[in-house]
Amino acid sequence: MIPVHLKYQIELLENRLKAFGPDQVKIALFDLDNTMLIGDIGEAVFARLLADGAPLKCTWEEYQSFLRCDVTAAYRLAVESMAGLTIRKVEEATLKVLIQSSHDIKIGNASVPIPKPHPGMQRLISLLKKLKYSIYVISASNQISVRIAAEEFFGISPECSFGIESKTLNKCLSATLVKPFPISSGKVEVYHKYVSSLAPLITATDSLLDEPMLRLTDPTGLSLWVGKNRSEFKLMKERFRQPQRFCFIQRPKNYSFRNTVRVFGEHRSTDVASSTVFAEI
């Protein structure tokens, strides 16, 4: 079930939209990592490739070093380092991550969590589809993995999901990335280039870097902050001068996930101990 508070906010939004007639274009825009997913698909696939001995151009330690200094550069580096790999190789690593039964991937002394779908976000997206919203995903992870994860866990078609994209040659990835990069204000550029010139009615993220994306939200709409960092939520809320609602969505406590997939793409069942909280502050 959709938590009462969020369902109420969506009902209010739907009532506000009645003034615009039945032909109103309804778009919902989501970040993927640590928003729709609990965890980061880009990092997990990067770690999976390293653990499997793929010839990447940087190590996990180098990536972490970049993260501490320049997050934007680190996200690009993770994708650029896959240059020379075939598209199929990255697809296979992504599928391997999605069906992996263990909780993490070991890289030296590091443990990289396996991302799982946020159950509250799955329910939310299901509701929005019933309400005839077009759902789009823009992520700073590699586009191949973003599209696979969004489709498998949330039923979002690949052409509606965008990540950092590498130019290809003979079905192999190159070190040249397609601009604009979907990072911070680049997500706004990607949205306007590939999705729409109209403002989304609903946006959701977990990152301060995505403030430009949240500011895309139509003034009649709803913005969602997902995760466990209430201090960042309060900081972002203070920055906003727009009248749209701004809600905090807490990550489920004691989250567990039973993956019953035997063959990729078959029906998944989940066993979730969820205490997802939707609270407007």
Secondary structure by P-SEA (a helix, b strand, c coil): cccaaaaaaaaaaaaaaccccccbbbbbbbbcccccccccaaaaaaaaaaaacccccccaaaaaaaaaccaaaaaaaaaaaaccccaaaaaaaaaaaaaccccccccccbbbbbbbccaaaaaaaaaaaaaccbbbbbccccaaaaaaaaaacccccccccccbbbbbccccccccccccccccaaaaaaaaaccccccccbbbbcccccccccccccccbbbbbbcccaaaaaaaaaacccccbbbbbbccccbbbbbcccccccbbbbbcccbbbbbcc
